[in-house]
Structures are given as structure tokens and as C-alpha cells.
Amino acid sequence: MPAEPPARVSAADLLLPTARESGRTAETAGSGHLIPVPPAPGGGTGRPGKATEPRPGGSRPGGSRPEGSRPGGPRSGGPRPLLLLLLSTATLVGSIAAAVRIGTADTGWTDLARALATHLGLDVEPLPPLVDSLIWDLRLPRVLMAALVGASLAVCGTVLQAVTRNALADPYLLGVSSGASTGAVAVVVLGIGASTLGVTGGALVGALLSFALLLLLLRRTGLDSVRIVLTGVVVGQLLTALTSLILMASADADTTRAVTHWLLGSMAPARWNTVVVCAIVTPLGLTVAWLCSSALDGLAFGTDTAASLGIGVRHTRMLLLVVTAALTAVAVATVGAIGFVGLIVPHGVRFLVGPLHRALLPYAALAGAVFLVWTDALARIAFAPREVPVGVITALLGVPLFLLVLRRRGEL
């Protein structure tokens, strides 16, 4: 009789608890992703020569938790994942509403409700023009922009950590943010492509060129974890120096001061027109990344494993890199370079919901949005009435956490 063809294994099956019957995991060399370790012969507990029977209720031997009770979450949808999603969304909405009220001039919940009702065309008593403009024209676009940019950067970090198999990868460390900054500054200061590209287009071109330079430098050594970070830092420093050279050589004092403040990351320039652009690009990028979630699960194990699962590694990787560059470019062109969001948030969310990207990506977007909303609120009130660039606050919070990640990986 002909042998039966082997069953097709998906990347998700490799990451799910059923592929980890031994309950043990190992860390991929040079990456932060967990890979399954096959069970020891003779039993499912990892002890050689001792066979055990499954216990009632689906629990594992030795008192371990049943499937679905660990941070990775259950395999199928149910009330717990739905409840977690609703709580996360409610946290984001509440954070946005609370952050709108925070500032040097406090506003109440009633003021916020009246401003929203007025602009939605409801029959309410309008606020005084100054208060209405403060809420509707300044604070609400700023807070919404912080949420969109935080979601974009968190998604970019999640995707890059899987594509490069490096737990330390994010747009800032790989030089993508620096490339987008250089492109935007070249458009603003030198006027290169100002009529056709605009600031966002210049930032996109700069981000793509910086990533192309990174891949060119790594073409012979491959996407080794440590080399990616080191080469990304070098590329970022090169582009940062080029940006400074453009400013010093071609800009006047006022332009230099304004651009320098913008490059540190600030939500102050956010207006409704830029919010609309981000509100279109961010969901599109998240959707494309989410549709590639199975491919990201496979890429987290390496190109050979991904190819054996039927994933078009080259095309998928290039698509995800372009999506990452586009999200980063739009964020940088709008609010400047903000670092460490794409590094901090994915690690925290991965600890809570597990490594499967189908769940990891949307929760990372929600967590990144909440994180940057409150970080921007802190930047507004920490040294009031003076405002600190939000990129400074994220760096102050991100550097200790970055060192913690290095220490946990045994590289510090």
C-alpha cells in the first residue's frame, strides 16, 4: 500500500502549546523567540523512561496548567480573549478621553462631552470659543495622533523582531527612523522633491533607502541578530550625521531650532489633516501585517523553516519591510523620530498574550497606543508650562528597559 503523505504543519502549530508537550522551550540563538523542544523519549513530562497518562480535564502531568490558561491564551476564540480585547479597547478609549483633559489649562469631562457633541451636530450649548478650540483643534488631534503613532511603531517593532529574528529590532535601532528623518529634512530644508513628494513622501523614500543600505551591508553576512543591530546603529548614526550636515549647511537659525525640536519627537504639530493621513495608513499597515501573521510565525523560526512551511520568504519579507518603512515614514514625517516604542511594547505584550502574531499584533497596537498617549501626557505636564519632546520621555523610559532585555538575553 502506498505510504500516506505527511500531514501539513503550520507555523501556528509549532508555536501552540500542543507542539510543546514537554512543557519545555528553548530560545533561538540570537533571538528572543521561543522554539519547541521535542519531548524526551518515554513520556511527556521530559523525564526519560516515565510514561504518564493524561489527567481529566485536559491538565498536564505534574500539576501544570491546562492549555489556554497560560499567557499564550487559548487556541480558539472564547469569552476570555473577547473580554481581554474589550478591556484593552476600553482602556485605550478611556486613556484618550483622560489625556484630552490633561494640560496646563484643565478641562472637565463636561467640557469634553460638550465639545464633541457640538462638532457632531447635536443640540447642546456650545463652549466658549477659546475652550472649544483648545479641546477640538489642539488636544484631541494631538492625543489621537499619539495613539496612531504608538500603534504604528509597536506594530513595526513586532514585525521587525520576527522578520529579523532579533528581539532588539525596532525602527529606531535599525536606522529606519533616521532615514525617514533625513528624507523629511531634505524636503523641508533643501526643497528636494517638495512639489512631488512632500514631507511624507520624502520621509518614505528616506526610510526605504536606509533599509536598502542596511540590507546591502548585510548581503554577505546574512541577517545575523547581533550584526543587524550593530549595522543598524551604524546606518542610523550615518544618516543622523547627514541630517545635521544638511541643517548646519543650508538652514537658518529659526529653521534649525524648529527642525531639531521636531526631530526629538513632538505631538504639538498634530492637526486634523495629519491625523486623517495616519488614520488611513495605520489600519492598512496593521491589516497587511495581520494577514501575514502565519508567515511571521514561520519567519520567527528562520527562513529554512518558513520555506518548508510553504511561505514565500523573499516576497513576504520584502512586503513586510515595505509596510514597516511606510508606517515609520508617516509617523516620522508627522511627529518626528520617537524611539524605543517598537522595542518596549512588543516584549511586554508577548509576555501577556504569547508569541502567536495573530493575537500579538492587535494587542501590540493597542498597547503602543495607550503607552504613547500617556507618555505624551507626561511630556506636557512634567515641566509645565514648558513642554518636553515626547521622544525624550520614551528614551528615558526605554533605555533602562532596553538594558533589562539585554540582561535577560545574557548579552550584558
N, C-alpha and C positions, 0 to 999 in steps of 0.2 A: 504494500500500500504506500502511496506517496506520502512523504512527510508533510505535516501541516505547516503552513507558513508561520513564521514568528509573529506574535502579537505586536502591533504598533504601540510604541511607548511615547507619550507626550512629555514635554518638559515639565508640565504641571505635575504629572505623576511622579517625576523624580523629586520634586520639592514637597509633595504632600506627605503627611505622616505615614501613609501606607507604605511608602518607599523607605521608611526609616524604622522597620520593625525592631531593630535592635535598640532603638531609642538613643543611639549614639550618632553624633555628627562630627565631621572634621572640617576644618577651614581650608579653603583652597589657598595654595601658596601664593602670597602676594595679593590676596583679595579678601574682602570681608564677607563672602557669600558662603553659605553652608552647603556642603555636599553630602549625600548619603554615604554611610559606611555599611557594607554588607554585614548581615548578622553572622555571628560566629557559628561554626558547624555544631549541629546537635541541639539547637534551641534558639528561642527568640529573645532571650534575655542578655545575650552577649557573653554568657558563661559556657565554655566548651563542655559538651557531654551531658548537659542537663536540659532535657526536653520538658516543656511546660505546656499546659493546656490553657486555652483562653478562658477567662473568667466571665461569669454572667455580667450582662450589661455593657459588654464591649470594653471593659477596663483591661489594662495591661498587667502582666505579672509584676509582682514586687511593689504593688501599690502605686504605680504610675498613673498619671491622669488619662482618662479616656480621650479618644480622638475628638477634636473640636473644642476641648476645654483649655488647651494651651493658647498662648498669644497668637499662634498662627491662624486661629479661627477655624470654624467648621468647614468641611469641604463644600457643602451645598448651602444655598440660601436658607435663611430661617429668621426667627424673631430677633435673635441676638445680633447678627450682622445688620439687620434693618434698624434695630434700636440704636446701635453704635453710629450708623450713618446719620440717623435723625438727630442724635445728640451732638454729633460733630457739626452738622449744618446749623443747628440751633446755636451752638457756641459761636460759630462764625457770624451769624446774624446779630446776636447779642453783642459781640465784640465790636462790630461795625457801628451799631447804634450807640454803644457806650463811648467809643472813640470819637464820634462826632461831637459829643458834649464836652470833651476834654480840650482845654486850651487856656490861654491867658484870660480870655473872656468866657466865663462859664455860661452854658445854656442849659435849660431844663429839658426834661422829657416832653413836656407840653410844647415847648418851642419847636422841638424836632418834629413832633407829630403835626403841628400846625403848618410848618414849612412844607412838609411832604404833602399834606392834604391840599394846600394852596396850589402847588405846582402840578398836582394830579387833577385839578379842576373841581375839587369838592367845595361845597358851600360852607366855608369856615371863615372866621375872622382872620384876615392876613396879619402877619407880623409886621413890626416897623421895618422899613426898607433896609436899614443897616443890619439888623439881626437876621433878616431873611437872606441877605446877600452873604453874610458870614457863614450861615449854615449851608445854603444851596450852592453858592458859587465857589466857596473856598474849602470848607471842611469836608463836605460829602464827596466831591470828586477826589479829594486827597485820600480819604480813607478807602474809597473803592479802588483807587489806583494802587494803594498799598496792598490790598487784598489780592488784586490781579497779579501784581508783580511778584508777591510772595508765592502765589500758586505756581507761576511760571518758573521761577528759579528752583523751587522744590522739585517740580517735575523734571526740569533739566538735570538736576543733580541725581535724581533717581535713575534716569535713563543713562546718563554717562557712567554711573557706577556699574551698571550692568553691561553696557557695551564695551567698556574698557576693562572690566573685571577688576576694578580698583576701588576700594572703599573710600579713598580720599579724593576721588574725582568730583569736581564741580566746575561750572563755567568760569569761576574766578581763578581757580588754581590752574586750569588748563589754558589760560590766556584768551579765552573767547570773549570775556568781558573787556579785556584790554584792547583786543582787536576791534570790538564794536565801538569802544570809546575813541580809538584813533580814527575810525571811519567817520564818526559823527563830528569830531573836531575838525577833520579835514574839510568837511562840507561847510561847517559854520565859519571857520576862520579863513580857509583858503578859497572857499566857494567852488570846490571841485564837485561837479555834478549837482549843484544846488538846484538847477532848474528841472532836472530829470529825476534825480534820485531823492532829493530831500534828506533831512536828517535821519529818518528811519531807514531809508534805502542805503545811505552811506554807512550806517551802523551795521546793517545786514551784510553788506559787501565786506566790511572790515572783519566781522565775525567769521564769515566763510573763509576769507583769506588767511586769518590767523589759524583756523583749524586745518586748512590745507597745508600751511607751513609746518604745523605740528606733525601731521601725517607724513609729510615729506622727510622730516628729520628722523622719523621712526621707521622709515620704509625698510631698512636693513635689520634693525634690531627687533622689530615686531612690537606688539602692544604689551610690553612687559610693564607690570604695575608700577615699579619704582621709576623706571625710565620715563613713563608717561608723565608722572607728577614733576620730575626734575626738568624734563624738556618743556612741559607746560609753563613752569615757573620762568624758565629762560625766555620763552617766547613772550610771556606776559611782561617781563622786565624790558625786553627789547621794544615792544610796542608802547609801553609806558614812557620810555625814554623818547621814542619818536613823537609821541603826543606832546611831551614837554618841549621838545625842539620846535614843533610847529607853533606852539603858543609863544615861546620866547622870541622866535624869529619874525612872526607875522602878526601877532595880536597886540593891541594897545593894552594899557593897564586895566581899564574897566572890563574889557572882554576877557582878559586873563583871569581877573578876580572872579568874574561870573562863571566862567567855564571851570575853573578849579573847584569852586564850591559845588557846581553841578556834578563834576566827576566823582566827588566824595559820596554822592548819592543823596538826593533830597526829593521829597514828595511835594515840595512847595510849588513847582511849575505845573502840577497836575490840573487840567481843566477838562470840561466835559468832552471836547473833541478828542483829546488823547485817551480819555477813559473809553470812549467808543471803540477806538482802534484796538486797544488792549482787550476789550471785552469781546472782540471778534477773533483776534489771533489766539488768545489763551485757551478758550474752549476748543478751537480747532486743533491746536497742538496737543492738548491733553487727549482729545479723541483719537488722533492718529497714534499717539504713544500707547493708549489703552488698547486699541485694536491690534497692536503689536506686542501685547503683554505676554503671549505664549512664546513669541520669538525672544523677548527679553529674558524669560525664564531659561530658555535654552542657551542664550549667549552668556548668561551668568556662569554656565558650566564650561565655557570655552568654545572656540569655533569648531573644533572637531566634533564635539557632542552636538552642537547646534546643527551642523551639516548632516550628521547621522539621523537627526530627527526630521529631516526634510525641510529645514529652514534655509532660504536663500541668504546666506550670511552676508555676502558683499552688498547686495541691493538693500537688504534690511538695515544693515549698519549705516550705509550712506543716507538712507531715508531718515533714520533717527538722528543722525548727526546734523542733517539739514534742518530738521524740525527743532532740534536743540539750538542751533545757531539762530534760527528765526525768532524763537521765543526770547533768547538772550538779547538779540539786537533790538527788538521792540522795547524790552524793559530798559536797556541801557539808553536808547535814544530818548526815552521819556523821562526817566528819573536818574540817570547816571549809573555808574558801576556800584553794585551792592554785593559784597562778598559774604561767604560763609552760610548763607541761607540754604543753598543747594547742598551743602556739606552736613549741616547740623540736622535739618529736618528729616531727611530720609532715614538716618540711623535711628532716630527716636521712633519714627513710625514703624520701621521694620521690626523693632523690638516689640511693639504692641500688636501688630496685625500679621507678622510673619513675612516671608520672603516672596510670596506669590505676587507678581506685579498687577494682576487683575484687581486685587484689593489694595496693594501698596500705592499705586499711582493716584487714585482718587483721594485716599486718606492723606497722602503726602501733600496734594494740592490744598486740601482743607487746612491741614496743619501749618503749611507755609503761609497761607493767607492770614490765619489767626496770629501767627508769630510776627509777621511784618506789620500788621495793624497795630499791635501793642508796642512793638519796637518804635514805630513812628510816633505813637502817642508819647512814649517815654522821651523821644528826641525833642518833642515840642515843649515838654514841661520840666525837663531835668534842670535846665539852666535858664528858665523863663526870666525875662522876656526874650532872651536870645535863644535862637534855635540851633541845635546841633545837627549836622548832617546824619541821616539815618545810617549811612554806611559806616560811620564811626562807631555807633552803638552796636551794630551787628558784628563789627570786628572785635570790639571789646568783649562781647559775649562769645564770639566764635573761636577766638584764639585759645582760651582755656579748654573748650570742648574739643577743638582740633588736637590739642596735646593729649587729651584724655583718650581719644580714638587711637592715636599713635601708641600710647602706652598699653592699651588693651590689645593691640595687634603685636606687641612685643618689639616695636621699632624705635622705642625711646627708653 
